[in-house]
């Protein structure tokens, strides 16, 4: 936006000559006798007309017909050449505002009356209410939209679960309970499971509730681990889906987290996995618990909790990367807990000595 002052400095020449009936005044049409004024465009005005009629403040010429615009006297010819206000159509002769990015010019009255978009600041008579603000159509179309309510997000927004493509407005974040799977606001179409977990529509639709499907993940991961790390498990492992309540009651005495649990009793190996997990979560959880089963058979018994969980996360990390979840695998390396610290320790050992060094450190 910039302010513009309309005005043209017109140069003219005054010359006294002998009467010449062939020269006529451009205003009154009478033959000129005596002094006259000649402008750069060739128009000539008799001195009487120069003194008798008001002068246009744009071109400087005398005129029989003038109009006052913003306190300035303008002739009819200059009036047709003036820029016009983009809103009211009034001629712009004095100070006015111009918005070159929107091809708009405003007179002073419209500059005070016309509301402005609260994002780009450009005047607009047809603003749209969005996110507690009034914005123009152009800004509306460029806006991010809340994944739940569809309202354009003006200002702050949040995203969850490492997925920046789905953004949420602060209102929906405060309004809805969090999805137990992705952590995002659950929205109007959430599902409450038997164990009290709340899943958003996307996570519920992507969740696995069939025990047979978990066995398929198990077979894929076991094959990968045998090929990649020569990790063969001699015990027959029983896999089952359980609710959060069951797994939570076991955590005080057994290794695992709320998404999965490895259970060893009387030389019987079992892995319990939460029902309703998404595919990527299953790859992580099942691989993590299989690592605990393998470590029970092959590693020394005095491993620290950080080493035990770090190794299990290291196996989950490589499984995720193998099955196409490289971005998600990186999130496992964060956090100041036994999982994050332990994984970072294992990755450092691997970086210095390869995978063999990791296995050697556990035996």
N, C-alpha and C positions, 0 to 999 in steps of 0.2 A: 504494500500500500504506500502511496506517496501523495503529498499535497501538491496541487498544480495551481498556478496563478495565470489566468488567461490574459493576454495583452500583447499588442503588437506596436512596436515603435515605427511610425511611418515617417519617412523623410520627404520633405517637399521643398520646392524652390519658389521663392517670391521674386518676380521680375516686373519692373515697370517698363511699359512699352507704349508706342504711339498707337492710337486707336486703329484696329484692324477688323473691319466688319466681317471678315471671313472666319474669325475665331469666335466660337460661341461657348458660353458657360455650360458646363456639363450638368448643372443643376437646374437653372432657370431657362436655358436655351437662348438667352439674349446675346447679341453681339457684345463682345468685351471691349470696353473703353477704359483705358487706364491700366492700373495694376491688376494682376491676377496671380493665382497660385496654381502651379502645375505639380501634380504628384508623379511618382515614379511609374505608375501604370499608364500615364499619358492623359489622365483626366485633368480638366482645367476648370477653375472656379473663379468667377468674378469676385472682386474684393468686397463688393456690397453683400454677396451671398455668404462669403466667409465670415462677415461680421454679423449678418442678420440671423443665420440659422445655427442651431446647436451642432456641435461636432461629435461624431461617433468616437468613442474612446478606444475602439479597436483599430479602425483604419485611419482615423484622424480627419475624415472629410465631413463637410457640412451636409446636413440632410433635412429635408422637409418632414420626413416621417421617421420617428425614432421610437424606441421602446426602452424602458429602464429595466435592466436585469441586474439583480444584486447591487443596486445603487449605481449602476453604470449605464450611461446613455449609449445605445447601440442602434446603428442604422439598419434598415430592412435587409440590405444586401448582406451585411455581416451576420445578421441574425440567422440567416439560412445556412451560413458556414460554421456556426458554432457547434461544438459538441453538445450532446443532450444527456441529461441524467438518465441512467439506465432504468430507473424505477418510475419517476413521475414524468419524464420527457421534457422537463424544463431546460431551457438553454443554459449553458455553463459559461459565464463571462467573468466571474470573480474567482475566489478560492474554491476549489472543489477537491474531492478525494478520488483517487484512481486505484483500482486493484487490477494490475496487469495480468496476474495469473488467472483471474476469472473474467477478464475483459469487461470490467464494470467501472462506471464513472458515476459519482454521486454528488448531487448538490448538497448544500449545507443542511437543508431541512431533512432530506432523506437520510443523511448521515446520522442525524439525531434520532429519527423515528424508526428506521428499518433495523430489526434485530440482527444480531450477528451469530454465526455458528460458534459454539463454545469450544470447538476444536481448532478450526482453521482461522476463525476471526473474520471471515468474509460475510458481508451483509446478505441476507436471504429472507424472503417473505414466507417461504414454505419449509420451515424447520421441522424436524422430526424429534419427538421425545424419545430419548434413549439413555438408559443408565443414569437417570436423574439429571440429564443435560438435554439441551436442544441443539441438534446438529443438522447440517445440510445433507442432502441426498448423496453428494459425492463422498463425504466423510462416512456416511452410513454404509455405503457400498464397500468402503475400504476397511471397515471395522472388523475386529474379531467378534465372534458370536459365542455366547455361552452355550456349552454343549447340552445343558439341561433345559433352560428356559428359552433359549434362542434370542435373548436380548443382546443387542450390540454392546460390547464391553467398552466402556469409556473409562480409561484410567487403569487401575490395577486389575489383575486377574491372576488365577492360580492354575497350575497343572500338576498332575499327580502321576506316580508310577512310571516316571521317565518318559511319559508320552506327551510331548508338547503340542501335538496336533489337536488334543482335546483340552479346551480352556474353559474355566468356570468363573463366573462372576462372584464377587464376595457375598452377595445376597444368598445365592444357592449354597455356597460353602457353609454359611452360618445356618441355613434353614434345614438342610437334610443331614441325617446321620451318615457316617462314613461307611463306604463299602469295605467289608472285611477282607476283600481280595486285593483291590487296587488302591484303596485309601481315598478315592474320590467321593464327592457327594453322591449318594445313592439315587436321588431323584424320585419322581412320582411312581415309577414302575419297578421298584426294588422288590426283592423276595427275601423273606425271613425263613431261614432253615430251621430244622428241628432243634439244633444245638444253639440257637440264638444268633447265629451269624447273619448279617445282612449283606446281600449281594446286589450290586446295581444290575440293571438289565443286561448290559454287555457281558459282565463277568458270569452272570447266571447262565446265559445262553452259551458261553464258551466253557462252562464248567463240566467236569466229568463226574458222573454219578454211578457209572456201571463198573463193578469190580473187574470185569473181564478186560476193560480198556486199560486199567492200571497194569494188569499183567502184560499187556502188549508193550507198554512203556518199559516195564522191567526187562523184557527180553531184548529190546533195542539197546538199553543201557548196558546190560551184561555183555552183549556182543561187542559193543564199542570198547568197554573196559578190558576185555580179554585181548582184543586186537591192539589197542593203543598202549596198554600198560601191562599186559600179561597178568591181569588180575582175575584169577579163577577162584571161585568159592566152592569148597567141597560140600558144605552143608546145604540141605534143601531148605529154601526160605519160603515161608508162607506169607502171602500178601493179602491185606484186607483193607477196606475203606472203613473209617471210623469218624465219629463226630468230635468236635473240639472238646466236649466235656470228658470223654473217655481219655483222650490224650493228655488233657490237662491234669487229670488225677494221677497220672504216672510220672509226671515230670520231677517230683521231689527225689525220686530214687533212681530214675533211668535217664539215659542220654537221649536227647532229642529236642525238638522245638514244637510249637503248636501246629505246625503243618505236617509233621511226620515223626515217627518214633521207631527206633530199632529196639527189639525186645529179645533178650536171650535168657532162657530159663530151662534148667535141666538139659542143656545142650540142644534146646529147640530154638530155632531162629525164626522170628516173625518181624515183619515190617508193617506198621500201621500208617496209613496215609489219610489225610482229611478228604472227605468227599466234597465235590464241588470245586476243586482246583482247576485252573486253566492249564493248557498244554505246557507252556513254558515253566509254570510252577511245578508241574509233575516231573518234568525233566530235572529240575533242580532238587526237589524233595526226594524223589526216588533214588537219584544218584547219590545224594548226601547220605541216606540211610544205608544203601548198599555199601558205601565206603566204611561205615561203622561196622557192618557185618564182616567185611574183609579184614578190617583192622583187628577185630576180635579174634580172628583165626591166625593172623600173621604178625601182629605188632606186639611190642613189649607191653606189659600190664601197667607200668608206672607212667604212662603218658599223662602229661598235664592236660587239663580241660582245653586249654588254648591250642595245644598241639593236636588233640583228638578232633576238636571241632574245626580247626584250621585245615587239617587233612581232608575231612569230609567236605568242606567248602571248596577245597582245591579240586576234588573230583567233580563236584557239582559245576564248578567254573568251567572245566574242560568239557564236560558233557553239554552244557549250554552252548558253548562255542561250536561244538561238533554238530549240534542239531539246529544251527541257524540263529541262535540268540546271542550273538556277540555283544550287542549293546547292553542287553540285560545282564550279561555275565560281569560287566564292568561294575555294576552297582553292588555286587557282592564284596568288592574290595574296599568299600567305604564302611564307616562306622567304627566306634571305639569300644567294641565288645570282643568277646572271645572269637566270634565268627570273623569279623573284619580283621582284627589283629592277627589271628591265626592264619587266615588266608594270605595276608600280605607277607607273613613270615615264610610260608611255603613257596610263594611265588619268588621271593628273593633267593631261597635255596635253589629253586629250579633255574633261575636266571644265572646263578653262579656255577651250578654243576649239573644241570639237566634234571629230568624226571627221576633218574636213578638216584640222585643225591637226596631227593625228597623221601623215597622209600627207605633208603639207607638210614636216614635220620630217625626213623620210627622203629627201627629194629634193635 
